[in-house]
Amino acid sequence: MEKMKQEQAKRTIHISWNEAQKAETERENVRRARYKSIPAPSFLKLISTNVSKELPRLKATALRFFSMKDH
């Protein structure tokens, strides 16, 4: 039974040029739809995210600079 399945899987399947082109177009449309669903983050959002992640370190650095100015 399993040997028959393997032989069927190995058989060459002939399709027409139009069928192949149609299948490739469908695959391309699916790929495009997948990437459209993921919105690209805006530049401002990227900056605000990075600043918010680094905020504690930025505060500490600023405090060090101000404390150096006082001395």
Secondary structure, 3 states (H helix, E strand, C coil): CHHHHHHHHHCCCCCCHHHHHHHHHHHHHHHHHHHHCCCCCCHHHHHHHHHHHHHHHHHHHHHHHHHHHHC
